Every structure is written in C-alpha cells, then in structure tokens.
Amino acid sequence: MTDGSAVDINIDLDHPPEDRPAPSSGAKPWLVATGVTVLAATLGLTLTLRSGSTPACAAGRTLAAAPPTGNATHTGKATFYDSKGAGGNCSNPAAPANRLYVALGPTEYSAGAACGGFLDVVGPKGTVRVLIMDQCPECEPGHLDLSREAFARIADPVQGLVPVTYRAVVNPPLPGPLSFRIKEGASQWWFAVRVGNHGNPLRSVEVRQRDSDPWQSAARQDYNYWLIASGAGPGPFTVRVTDVYGNRVTAGGIRMAPGQVQNSTIRMYAPGAGAGAATRRPSASTRPPSSRPAVTPTPTRRSVEVARTSAPATDAPTTSSARANARWCEG
C-alpha cells in the first residue's frame, strides 16, 4: 500500500537468518520485550488492515467455477462481439447458423463445462436464446458477451452495455441427434472426442470397446474435447454420455476416424422429456469431412468489442466502496 495507513515488515521465512554478532551481554530484558511487543502490534495492525479491507477481492477469489444450470435467474450485464464465423473456444465447427451465441467469463465458462448449453437472456427490448460456445477471458461472473445479432434482439446496439437477466434452458429443443468428432492426431494410444448436439451441459463422457470392458472416464478439456491420455484402443467404440440433469444415452459404433463428424441416430432426450432419459444403443454413421479447416482450440479470445458511440444510460454508477475495492485489487 502507498497511503501510509499500514507499515509492511518483510520477514524472509524461506532462508536462514544471516550470521550476526551476538547481542551484548548488557542488553536490557525490558528493551527486548518492548521490541517484541511493538513488532507484534505492528504486524497485527497490518494484517488486520489487509484482511479487513478486501472482502470483495477475497470473495472473488473463492467463487466456485460452475456453468449456469437449473431454474435460477441471474442478474448481470451484456456487451457484444463478433466471432467472424468461428466456433469459439468450445471447438464448434462454426458459429450457429442463426448467429445467436454467447461467450462467458472464466467462472461461468468453467473450463469448458458450460459448452453446448443454452441461455435465455432478457434485456431492455426483449428476450433471446443463445448457444454457449465461447469464453470471454476478461468477463467477470454475470457479464455476457453476446453475438452482435443476439444483442440486437434485446437492446439497441448503440447502447453497447445493458443490464440483463438470464437463466439456463433445461432440456432445450435439440438441433439433431448426438454427433461425435474424434480429434486429429488421435490413435489407439491417445483418444479425444468432441460430443455435439447434447442440449444441456455435459457431466461425463465414458468410452469402451467391448461390452465386457470396463468404462473408461474421459477428462474434459477447456476446449470442449474429452480426453483419455493413455488411449482407448483402436475402436470401434461405445460412448456413454451423461448431462448435468441425469439424461444418459449410449452410442455404439464410433470409429477411430480423426477429423470426421460421426452422426448417431439418437437424441440426448426426447422432446419435452424430463431428466433421466432411458439409455439406448444406436449405431453411428460417418459423415464425410467437410471443406472447413480442422478445428483448433482457441486459448483466448480478443478483447470485448463494445460499441462506444454513447454511454449506456442504464448502466449503474460505481459506488465509492466499489472503486476502493477495485483500487485495492489492482494494487
């Protein structure tokens, strides 16, 4: 800190103290005791000031990462950007045809756990349903970075920044049956698959070759592929997919065909069905590779592209305590 409200004392606990001459035999016991008391008091004051002045920062650091789920309504703000047709950090082949999508901040993106889910967003002018397909590294929880087209559904783009409410869509209408894409570079020794058209955020993906084999759990990557680093064999595979609401399906006949999208004949759940759909075992067919280039994970997105032609009239002013906390966090 630089305002003089506390005194920092640096104590190096990682190295032994330097050799120093022993104190003279004439040192006064009361002087030593007084020095210890002053040191303790100073440290106590510094620690008190530091721990008592930053509740907002501490809360921010401990906020659990999780995608929006269930029926809870969240309050936040929205800006907009343009992915230029790219499929975002969720490794989608491309932006959705209707161009209604959203990027979430790291907390709600939750290392890819939000990918493939949908949000209903309500703004000053209306409501829009958007696909979660990207991450906005600079966005705090509650900050939605919508596509330009989605933003125009809920507000005048000239505003650039507007207050919104939003919530997850549970069991949204599905765009089609489940699809599977084995990543380029995969082999019997290294397995990675992307699951598409699942509607709700996924909880787990498991893989096996034969019915007698145990299921192998794949680990979700932040670019929305599910990885088994030691491989799952040469295939073909049976893949079991479970979403956050307990819907579970099993698709068989997934071949080791890196870079190709394999469409199954099963949907994650029936239209209008509740959670916990019955497990089924469809076969999968392979769609020839398209002319699109191979998907490459996008580690970070560029900064939010916000229209700044006028200041948003609806944006709440920043309080003095919020500004103080912001300064503390920056320091």
C-alpha positions, 0 to 999 in steps of 0.5 A: 500500500502507498497511503501510509495507513499500514507499515509492511515488515518483510520477514524472509521465512524461506532462508536462514537468518544471516550470521550476526554478532551476538547481542551484548551481554548488557542488553536490557530484558525490558528493551527486548520485550518492548521490541517484541511487543511493538513488532507484534502490534505492528504486524497485527495492525497490518494484517488486520488492515489487509484482511479487513479491507478486501472482502470483495477481492477475497470473495472473488477469489473463492467463487466456485467455477460452475456453468449456469444450470437449473431454474435460477435467474441471474442478474448481470450485464451484456456487451457484444462481439463478433466471432467472424464465423468461428466456433469459439473456444468450445471447438464448434465447427462454426458459429450457429447458423442463426448467429445467436451465441454467447461467450462467458467469463472464466467462472461461468465458462468453467473450463469448458463445462458450460459448452453446448448449453443454452441461455435465455437472456432478457434485456431492455427490448426483449428476450433471446436464446443463445448457444454457449460456445465461447469464453470471454477471458476478461468477463467477470461472473454475470457479464455476457458477451453476446453475438452482435445479432443476439444483442440486437434482439434485446437492446439497441446496439448503440447502447453497447452495455445493458443490464440483463437477466438470464437463466439456463434452458433445461432440456432445450429443443435439440438441433439433431441427434448426438454427433461425435468428432474424434480429434486429429492426431488421435490413435489407439494410444491417445483418444479425444472426442468432441460430443455435439448436439447434447442440449444441456451441459455435459457431466461425463463422457465414458468410452469402451470397446467391448461390452465386457470392458470396463468404462473408461472416464474421459477428462474434459478439456477447456476446449470442449474435447474429452480426453483419455491420455493413455488411449482407448484402443483402436475402436470401434467404440461405445460412448456413454454420455451423461448431462448435468440433469441425469439424461444418459444415452449410449452410442455404439459404433464410433470409429477411430476416424480423426477429423470426421463428424460421426452422426448417431441416430439418437437424441440426448432426450426426447422432446419435452422429456424430463431428466433421466432419459432411458439409455439406448444403443444406436449405431453411428454413421460417418459423415464425410469431412467437410471443406472447413479447416480442422478445428483448433482450440482457441486459448483466448479470445480478443478483447470485448468489442463494445460499441462506444458511440454513447454511454449506456444510460442504464448502466449503474454508477460505481459506488465509492466502496466499489472503486476502493475495492477495485483500487485495492485489487489492482494494487 
